[in-house]
């Protein structure tokens, strides 16, 4: 079985970004810049924001962090977003979720200019992706696409199943696979006979967040598994299918699979950095 090593590929992508940013610096040009917004003091959210800032700076890009108090009003947050939208030196904006309950998350996210949408999840960007003319792509689905391409996994004419329909992962991934000429079946929590459907698929993408959602025998021999989920079982981190217990069986059964951890997860942050550089290119 070929291991789709997201950690290794993410590092390669980051090296490519670093090289391009270095060329910009040597040419005396403005550097790409990401603005991060965090409202409140949730430890997990602060950790995620700090990680994104660290990655950005490590690649030579600029990062501006806005840490706002829990009681920040909707109006003041919208004013900050408007200021960043108008700032010609800011290429990407990311509002860390979840927001405090008194704030309207949809309203806040839609206030970000789609041309500075680092996550690629603004409704305009999702609509442009749907038409096949994307301005920027969502990070995790784009990471999945990069993994399949870099490891030369054929999509054209293949049967693919995507388990999950969220706008964060499942729905955009299904669209991107279709645009690369796969025949896609999208499944979810109401799907009947899930194992029977997956047994016919050449590519299975799982993003349900349910440990042991599928057994190795529910996948066709020679299939490709992209396990997006990050769950926990008695052995530690696991996916919807991939775990310490199932890994040896999958290795004998599948043509390729993403490990958990070390598969899709590292690609998400790498694609966020890729998006910041891509938005910079658009602005230039």
N, C-alpha and C positions, 0 to 999 in steps of 0.2 A: 504493500500500500504506500502511495506517495503521501507524505505529510505536507499539508498546505500550511507552511510555517509563516504565520502572520507576523510574528515577532521579527523574524529575519527580513521579511519584505518591507515591513514598516521602517526598519533601520535603513534599508537601501533607499526608500523614498525620502527619508529625512536627509540622507547624505546628498541626494540630488537637489533637494531644496536648499541645503546649506551652500552647495556649490553655486547655485544661481544667485542667492542673496549676496554671496561674496563678490560675484561679478558686478552686481549692482553697486556695492560699496566701493569697489575699485574704480568704477566709472563715475563715482561721485554723485550717484542718483539717490533719491529718497528711498528709504527702506520700507518694506511692507509692515503694516501696523495693525494689531488686533486690540480691540477694546473689550474688556471683560467686565460684566456687571453682576454683582452679588448683593442681594438684599437679605439682611438678617445674618445670623451667626451659626447656622447649622454646621457642625464639624465636618460632615461628609461633603457638603457643598463647598465649603472653604478648601477642603483637600482637593476636590476636583478642579477648582479655579486655580489653585496654586500649581497643580500639575500642568495645566494648560499654559500658564505663564512660564513655568520652567522650560517646557518644550519649545515654546515660542522663542524665548531668549537664547536657548541652546542652539537654535538654528540661525541665529544672527538677526532675527526679526525683532521688531519693537512690540512691546505689550504695555497697555495702560489699564490698570486695574482700578475699578470703582467699587469700593466696599461701602455699602449704604446701610444705615440702621434699620432694624426690623420695622419701625413705625413709619418708614418712608411712605409718603402719599403717592397715589397714582399720578397726580398732576406733576409732582416733582420728578418722578421717574420718567414720565413721558417727555418732560423738558430736557432731561439728560440725553435721552435717546435722540430727540430732535437736534440737539447740539452736535452729537456724534454723527448723525446723518449729514449734517451740513459741513462737518470738518473734513477738508480735502486731504488731510494727512492720515485719516483713519480709513482703512480698507475693509476691515471686518468688524462686526459687532456680535457679541454672544451674551445673551442674558441667561444666567445659570438658573436652572429649575431644580426643585419647585420654588415658586414664589410664595410669600406669605399669603394667607387666605383672604386678606382684605384687598388684594390686588387682582385685577382681571387679567389672567394669564394670556388669553387669546388676544385681548386688546393690546397688551404690552408687546407681544411677539410680532403682531401685525404692524406695529408702529415702526419697527426697524425697516429701513429702506431695503427692498429686496436685493439691491445691488451691493449691499454690505452684509448680507445674511450669511454669516460664516457656517451655520449649521445646514444651510440649504433647505430649510423646512418652511419658509414663507410660502403662503398660498400661491403667489405669483411664480415663484421658482418651481413649485410642485406642478403648476399648470404648464409651465414652459417645458418641463421634463416630459410631461404627458404628451405634448405635441412633437417630441423628438428634437426640440431645439433648446436644450437646457442652458441657463445662464450659469448656474452652479448646481452641483448634485448633493443630495444628503450624504453625510459622512459615512455611516455604516453601510448602506447599500452600495455606495461607490467603492468602499473598501472591499466588499464582497466581489464586486466586478473586477477590481484590480487583482485580487487573488486568483480568480478563475483565468484571467488573461495571462498573468505572469507565469502561471504554472501550466499554461497551454491546455486548459480544460475546454473541450469543444462545447459550444452552446447551440450553434446553428443546427436546427433540426432535431435537437434532443428533447426528450420529455423531462420537464422540471416540475417539482412540487415545492411550493412555499407554504410552510405551516406558520401562520400568523398573518394578521391583516392590519396592524397598526400603521399609522402614517410615518412613524419613526423608522421602521424596518420593513415589515412585511409587504405593504402595498407598493412602496417605491421599488423594492427588490423585484417583485413580480413584473412590474412595468419594464425595468431595465433588462431583465431576462428576455421578455417578449421582444424588445427592441433589438436584441442580439439573436433573434430568430429561434429562440426556444419555444416550445409549446408548453404553456404554463397552466398548471392547476393550482389554485390558491385555496388552502384549507384553513380551518379555524376551530374554535371550541365547539361549534355546532355541526361540524363535518361528521358524517357517518362513515364507517368502514375506512378509517384513516390508514390503517396498516395495509389494507388491500390497495389503496390508491398509491401509497408510497412504494409498494413492491414493484410497481410498473415504471418507476421513475429512474431516469439516468442521473439526475441531479436532485438532491433533496436539501432544502434550506429550512432549518428549524429555528424559530424565534418566538416560541410560546412561553418560555420560562417555566416549564414543567419538567422536573427530573423524571427520567425513565418514560418520557412521553412515547417514545418508540423503542423497540428492542432491536438489536442487530439483525435479527431474522425478518424484521419488517422492511428491511432495505434490500433491494435487488443486488445480487452478486455482481461486482464490478461497477457499482454505482459510486457517485461522488457525494459526500456529505459535507455540508457547510453548517456547522452548529454554532449559531450566534449567541445562544443563551448562556448566562452566567448564573448557575444555581449552586446550591450546597447540598451535599449528602454526607454520609458518615465518614467518607474519606477526604472531604474537602470540596474544592471547586469542581463543578461538573456542568455539562450542557444538558440539552434535552435528550440527547442520545449518548454523547461521548462522556465517559467517566473512567476512573481507574479500573473499574470492574469490566466495562465493555470494550476498552481499548484493545486488548489482545484479540478479541473476537472480531472486532471491526477491521483490525489489521489483516486478518486472514480473508475477510469477506469483500472489502471495498477496494476500489481502484485508488481513491484519494479521500482524505478527510482533514478537516481543521481540528487541531487539538483544543482542549479547554482545560486550563488557560493556554494562551499563546497563539490563538488562531485569529478570530475576527477582532477580538478586543483591542490589541495593539494597532490594528489597522484604522480603527475609528479615530484615535487621536492623531495618527499620521495624516489621515484625510482631512482633518480639521486644519492642520498646518498647510496641507496642499491647497485647501480652499482659500486660505488667507492669501497665499501667493497668487492663486488664480484670480481672485477679486482685485488684487493689486494690478495684475496684467490688464484686466478690463478697464481699470481706472486710468492706466497709463495710455 
